[in-house]
Amino acid sequence: MNSHPDSTPAGDWLFQHQGLLYGPVPAQLLLDKVEKGELGADTPVARDGEPFRRIADEPVFAVQVARAVARFKVEGEARAAARARRRRRIAWIASIAVAALLLAGGAVRFVLWAEETRLFGPDEALLAALEIQVSLPVIQLAPVGEGAAQQEEELLDYLEPDPAPKGKGAGGRGSRVAAASAGGRQARAAAPDGLATESRYDQAAIQLVLAREQKSLYPCLQEQARSDPTFRGEVPLTFTIANDGRVGRIWIDRPGLDEGALGACFRKKMAAWRFPPFTGERPSVSLSFRVGS
């Protein structure tokens, strides 16, 4: 992480992204998003009660923005070079194939050989530069108490599917969850006796852990793309956090992925994640990875 503690602003910040207002969030979370390219130089940011300014115009963020722009330019040039190499390789292979077909008339044998040997399989340079984006997390508290039994059953069915779950595409129950209260505040839910119960998890702390750890799942997505060249699009992920701070249940809301190699890889990586311990009801976290442009 390239931020400097002595230049990091105190307090929380608001920011606008794709027409929506987010926050308040810790300044460190904004710095992480700048480093990952999720926030650009023109992203409006502001302290609570102050006017919005471009993040590049805030002195405490200016260095990170400049570094990010330079790094993304270099990475873009690397991707362009990789695509150019791939086009040259395909052109070379195509010329060899045409010559072989003209000389031997073995069109059918060549096609079968190319398929068996994965001649046109995924390019390793392109896989290394595979674009992966992560949505903002949604943190929610499971409903409990009288009058919410059906909602609780549906949520548990969403978070903890049967061993052979029915296929559910993105946009199901998981897309309708509501965000819990902001970091530092306590989430409250109605208990069966009519009293209020408190879940003392810290949303801001959860967001910081996610910002730090979510890249550990990128190799899983790259390996899935390596084994399946058509693997692209949204990969919705939902998991729960136990009171000891460990990741509990994990579910990938895309048919064929939850019980496959990608689900196994996610579970192995996320077993090492640690959130701050808390008391009360457990929260669930929903986010989505977008693979490819």
Beta strands, then each sheet from edge to edge (+ up, - down):
strand 1: 12-17
strand 2: 20-26
strand 3: 44-47
strand 4: 53-54
strand 5: 132-134
strand 6: 138-141
strand 7: 187-190
strand 8: 196-199
strand 9: 233-241
strand 10: 247-252
strand 11: 283-291
sheet 1: 2+ 1- 3+ 4-
sheet 2: 5+ 11- 6+
sheet 3: 5+ 11- 9+ 10-
sheet 4: 7+ 8-
end
